[in-house]
Amino acid sequence: MSTYEEKLSLLSEMIAFAQIDGQVHDREYQLLAIVASQLKIEQSVFEELFEKKAKKVVIKSEYERIMQFYRLALLMHADGTLHINEQIAIREMGVNMGLSPYAMRSVLAEMQKSSTGLIDPGVLLALFRAQHN
């Protein structure tokens, strides 16, 4: 992630996704705060993104799009409840990012099988690479 605008766009998209079910659960908020910190987004700017979305910036790198999809999937699982609206939205967002629906389905299935909801980064990338063949 190279520019501040790209970082704001990514975080804004994640916040909007967290709000899909009508509320931002404490665990979702904590995950969002961690991402904001890692992206070096100031706390006040982070808080403002809950009220006003940042300008959408298209992620060009496939690797970054895969990582964003995984962040969204982690966020979807953060509150311990899989809402139908989240499941629909994550698939639409992934398709809009140009990601393979089959790979996305595989990633989500692997995350559900995992006791922690996490999957190894190598496995994540392998699931997407398998769709290129």
Backbone bond lengths (Angstrom), bond angles and torsions (degrees), N, CA, C in turn:
res aa  C-N    CA-C-N  psi(-1)  N-CA   C-N-CA  omega(-1)  CA-C   N-CA-C  phi
1 M - - - 1.453 - - 1.518 105.96 -
2 S 1.314 116.73 117.61 1.456 117.72 -171.07 1.525 114.75 -100.16
3 T 1.305 119.04 -41.56 1.463 118.31 -173.86 1.523 111.77 -105.85
4 Y 1.315 114.67 156.36 1.455 121.57 178.07 1.529 110.00 -61.01
5 E 1.333 117.17 -37.88 1.466 121.28 179.55 1.525 111.11 -63.82
6 E 1.343 117.07 -38.45 1.462 120.59 177.39 1.525 110.47 -64.71
7 K 1.320 116.07 -40.30 1.466 120.76 178.97 1.524 110.86 -64.66
8 L 1.326 116.88 -42.87 1.466 120.38 178.16 1.522 110.81 -63.64
9 S 1.321 116.87 -41.41 1.455 122.01 179.63 1.531 110.37 -62.05
10 L 1.328 116.93 -46.04 1.458 122.19 179.32 1.524 110.31 -59.35
11 L 1.318 116.26 -49.06 1.461 120.57 -178.20 1.530 111.19 -66.80
12 S 1.306 117.31 -39.20 1.458 121.65 178.11 1.529 110.78 -62.00
13 E 1.325 116.21 -41.18 1.460 120.90 177.92 1.528 110.45 -63.64
14 M 1.321 116.52 -40.49 1.461 120.38 179.15 1.533 111.25 -65.88
15 I 1.326 116.68 -40.62 1.465 120.73 178.84 1.529 110.25 -63.55
16 A 1.330 116.44 -45.17 1.467 120.48 178.57 1.528 110.29 -60.24
17 F 1.312 116.38 -38.94 1.461 120.61 178.75 1.530 110.61 -65.72
18 A 1.321 117.16 -41.57 1.471 121.42 179.46 1.527 111.49 -63.41
19 Q 1.331 116.75 -27.68 1.461 121.30 -177.29 1.531 113.45 -86.26
20 I 1.316 117.80 -3.59 1.469 121.90 -175.64 1.521 112.67 -57.16
21 D 1.334 117.12 -38.61 1.466 119.23 -177.59 1.525 112.74 -86.03
22 G 1.330 117.60 9.67 1.455 121.68 174.39 1.513 114.96 97.24
23 Q 1.321 117.58 -11.48 1.461 120.07 178.27 1.521 109.51 -152.56
24 V 1.323 116.08 158.01 1.453 121.55 174.49 1.525 106.33 -106.16
25 H 1.320 115.50 109.68 1.459 122.51 -179.98 1.532 108.85 -66.29
26 D 1.324 117.13 154.04 1.466 121.83 -179.41 1.523 112.67 -54.65
27 R 1.329 116.93 -42.62 1.474 120.09 -179.70 1.526 111.25 -67.84
28 E 1.326 116.88 -34.55 1.464 119.94 175.77 1.529 109.35 -65.40
29 Y 1.333 115.90 -44.73 1.463 120.56 179.44 1.527 110.48 -59.92
30 Q 1.321 116.47 -43.26 1.466 120.28 179.63 1.525 111.30 -61.67
31 L 1.334 116.69 -42.55 1.461 120.45 178.11 1.529 110.22 -63.71
32 L 1.316 116.79 -43.51 1.464 120.81 178.19 1.532 111.02 -61.31
33 A 1.319 116.73 -40.82 1.473 121.13 179.33 1.526 110.83 -64.62
34 I 1.327 116.83 -38.26 1.470 120.75 177.40 1.526 110.25 -64.03
35 V 1.329 116.18 -45.82 1.471 120.40 178.55 1.524 109.93 -61.29
36 A 1.326 117.69 -44.18 1.465 121.51 179.28 1.525 110.13 -59.53
37 S 1.310 116.40 -43.08 1.460 121.01 179.40 1.523 110.95 -63.54
38 Q 1.327 116.82 -44.87 1.463 121.13 179.33 1.530 111.45 -63.28
39 L 1.326 115.91 -32.27 1.475 120.27 179.19 1.527 111.79 -85.20
40 K 1.334 116.07 -1.37 1.471 122.38 -179.68 1.533 112.21 61.97
41 I 1.354 114.67 41.95 1.460 122.14 175.53 1.526 107.00 -93.51
42 E 1.316 116.69 127.75 1.460 121.25 -178.92 1.529 109.82 -62.28
43 Q 1.333 115.93 147.90 1.462 122.41 -178.02 1.531 111.38 -56.10
44 S 1.328 117.64 -43.10 1.469 120.24 -178.15 1.531 110.97 -65.41
45 V 1.319 117.06 -38.50 1.471 121.14 178.23 1.527 108.97 -67.73
46 F 1.331 116.10 -42.38 1.464 121.57 177.16 1.525 110.46 -55.51
47 E 1.316 116.75 -48.67 1.466 121.53 -179.38 1.529 111.30 -62.81
48 E 1.327 117.72 -38.64 1.472 121.63 -179.92 1.521 111.88 -63.19
49 L 1.345 116.83 -30.92 1.463 120.64 -178.04 1.530 112.61 -65.04
50 F 1.329 117.26 -17.65 1.462 120.03 176.85 1.527 110.58 -73.70
51 E 1.316 116.60 -23.25 1.465 121.83 -178.53 1.531 112.68 -102.27
52 K 1.319 115.42 -35.57 1.466 120.10 -175.36 1.525 109.19 -134.11
53 K 1.342 115.19 118.14 1.461 120.38 -178.97 1.526 111.05 -67.41
54 A 1.321 114.32 148.37 1.462 120.49 173.51 1.526 108.34 -80.18
55 K 1.312 115.60 160.32 1.464 121.19 176.88 1.526 108.92 -62.59
56 K 1.333 116.27 133.93 1.465 122.39 -179.40 1.519 110.12 -70.01
57 V 1.329 115.53 127.42 1.456 122.14 175.93 1.524 106.97 -119.50
58 V 1.315 117.56 127.37 1.453 122.81 -178.59 1.531 108.83 -75.01
59 I 1.317 115.27 130.30 1.464 121.06 178.50 1.525 107.84 -82.26
60 K 1.316 116.45 119.73 1.465 120.61 -175.28 1.528 112.92 -84.16
61 S 1.310 117.38 -38.95 1.456 122.04 -176.57 1.531 111.34 -74.31
62 E 1.333 116.42 129.75 1.464 119.77 178.40 1.525 110.44 -61.78
63 Y 1.323 117.21 -40.54 1.462 120.80 178.58 1.527 110.44 -57.66
64 E 1.323 117.86 -45.89 1.472 121.63 179.44 1.526 111.51 -65.12
65 R 1.334 117.50 -35.25 1.465 120.25 177.47 1.527 110.99 -67.35
66 I 1.339 116.27 -39.40 1.462 120.76 176.92 1.527 109.65 -64.20
67 M 1.333 116.61 -43.98 1.465 120.24 179.58 1.538 111.19 -63.32
68 Q 1.327 116.78 -38.33 1.469 119.94 178.01 1.526 110.30 -66.28
69 F 1.322 116.82 -41.08 1.467 119.71 176.95 1.529 109.74 -59.98
70 Y 1.328 117.30 -43.33 1.461 121.01 179.87 1.530 111.19 -64.81
71 R 1.329 117.26 -40.40 1.470 120.29 176.07 1.527 110.65 -59.68
72 L 1.315 115.95 -43.39 1.464 120.10 178.63 1.531 110.72 -63.93
73 A 1.325 116.61 -39.97 1.463 120.50 178.50 1.533 110.46 -64.54
74 L 1.326 116.93 -40.99 1.466 119.98 176.51 1.531 110.46 -61.80
75 L 1.315 115.46 -41.92 1.462 121.01 179.02 1.529 110.36 -63.04
76 M 1.314 115.97 -39.74 1.457 121.44 -179.93 1.530 110.70 -61.70
77 H 1.321 117.10 -34.75 1.458 121.79 -178.53 1.530 113.05 -89.92
78 A 1.320 118.23 -9.89 1.467 122.16 -171.48 1.521 113.54 -60.27
79 D 1.327 117.64 -37.90 1.465 119.09 -176.40 1.534 113.03 -87.88
80 G 1.336 116.72 -0.16 1.455 120.14 177.62 1.511 114.83 81.04
81 T 1.335 117.11 0.76 1.464 121.86 -179.85 1.521 109.24 -126.14
82 L 1.326 116.54 126.89 1.461 120.48 177.30 1.527 108.64 -96.53
83 H 1.318 116.07 103.93 1.456 121.59 179.33 1.525 109.56 -83.41
84 I 1.305 116.35 143.79 1.463 121.29 -179.95 1.528 110.96 -59.45
85 N 1.335 117.40 -38.32 1.473 120.22 178.99 1.521 111.43 -62.58
86 E 1.333 116.60 -36.22 1.468 119.98 177.91 1.524 110.45 -67.69
87 Q 1.323 116.02 -41.83 1.460 119.93 -179.09 1.521 111.62 -64.20
88 I 1.311 116.36 -40.07 1.464 120.71 177.68 1.527 109.86 -67.88
89 A 1.323 116.51 -46.72 1.463 121.29 -176.74 1.519 112.20 -63.55
90 I 1.335 118.10 -41.19 1.463 119.35 -177.25 1.531 110.79 -66.31
91 R 1.317 116.09 -35.45 1.468 118.83 177.63 1.536 110.78 -68.34
92 E 1.327 116.55 -42.75 1.472 120.02 177.70 1.525 110.88 -62.96
93 M 1.327 116.87 -43.06 1.457 120.59 -179.29 1.529 110.51 -64.25
94 G 1.331 116.44 -41.67 1.459 120.22 178.56 1.519 112.41 -62.97
95 V 1.326 116.28 -43.90 1.469 120.26 177.72 1.524 109.83 -62.93
96 N 1.336 116.82 -41.95 1.470 120.53 178.06 1.524 111.98 -63.85
97 M 1.333 116.70 -26.05 1.473 120.57 176.18 1.528 111.17 -82.26
98 G 1.328 116.35 -5.26 1.459 119.98 179.06 1.518 113.52 85.00
99 L 1.328 117.52 21.14 1.455 121.29 -179.44 1.527 110.40 -90.94
100 S 1.315 115.13 153.08 1.462 121.91 -179.18 1.524 110.90 -68.50
101 P 1.333 117.20 125.76 1.471 119.86 176.77 1.535 112.13 -59.71
102 Y 1.320 117.27 -34.65 1.461 120.80 179.81 1.523 111.09 -67.72
103 A 1.330 116.30 -42.87 1.465 120.44 178.23 1.528 110.30 -65.34
104 M 1.326 117.16 -41.35 1.464 120.30 179.02 1.521 110.23 -61.14
105 R 1.330 116.75 -44.92 1.457 121.23 178.72 1.530 110.64 -59.79
106 S 1.333 116.38 -41.45 1.464 121.14 179.21 1.520 111.42 -64.20
107 V 1.318 116.80 -42.24 1.467 121.03 179.04 1.525 110.27 -63.02
108 L 1.315 116.87 -47.17 1.467 120.55 -179.46 1.536 111.09 -63.27
109 A 1.322 117.23 -36.88 1.466 121.10 178.07 1.530 110.23 -66.80
110 E 1.329 117.30 -42.67 1.470 121.30 178.42 1.520 110.60 -63.03
111 M 1.318 116.99 -39.27 1.465 120.56 179.67 1.525 110.42 -65.78
112 Q 1.323 117.40 -37.78 1.465 120.22 179.16 1.517 111.71 -69.22
113 K 1.337 117.35 -31.56 1.462 121.32 178.62 1.524 111.60 -73.07
114 S 1.323 116.76 -27.65 1.459 121.46 -176.85 1.525 110.58 -74.13
115 S 1.313 116.62 137.42 1.475 120.24 179.70 1.529 111.74 -67.14
116 T 1.339 117.22 -26.08 1.465 121.17 -179.50 1.522 112.74 -99.29
117 G 1.328 117.06 -12.54 1.460 120.41 -175.73 1.523 112.23 84.10
118 L 1.328 116.52 0.20 1.458 121.30 -179.54 1.522 109.80 -101.15
119 I 1.323 115.53 151.87 1.461 119.59 171.50 1.516 108.19 -131.13
120 D 1.299 115.43 153.16 1.451 122.60 -179.35 1.535 110.08 -62.42
121 P 1.327 118.44 137.02 1.470 120.24 179.68 1.526 113.00 -56.32
122 G 1.329 116.95 -35.33 1.463 120.00 177.94 1.516 111.87 -64.10
123 V 1.336 116.07 -40.06 1.468 121.22 178.15 1.524 109.23 -66.45
124 L 1.334 116.45 -43.12 1.461 121.26 178.95 1.527 110.75 -55.27
125 L 1.318 115.79 -51.79 1.468 119.67 -178.97 1.527 111.53 -66.64
126 A 1.338 117.46 -36.51 1.464 120.83 178.87 1.517 111.40 -63.07
127 L 1.335 117.16 -37.85 1.473 120.12 178.94 1.519 110.85 -63.32
128 F 1.308 117.42 -37.02 1.469 119.87 178.11 1.523 110.63 -76.90
129 R 1.329 117.89 -38.33 1.455 120.67 179.48 1.527 111.40 -63.63
130 A 1.322 116.50 -35.44 1.471 121.08 -179.07 1.526 110.76 -59.56
131 Q 1.308 117.62 -28.45 1.465 121.78 -179.39 1.523 112.65 -78.09
132 H 1.341 116.48 -13.28 1.470 119.75 179.13 1.528 111.31 -80.06
133 N 1.337 116.96 -16.17 1.483 120.60 -176.95 1.498 111.46 -85.79
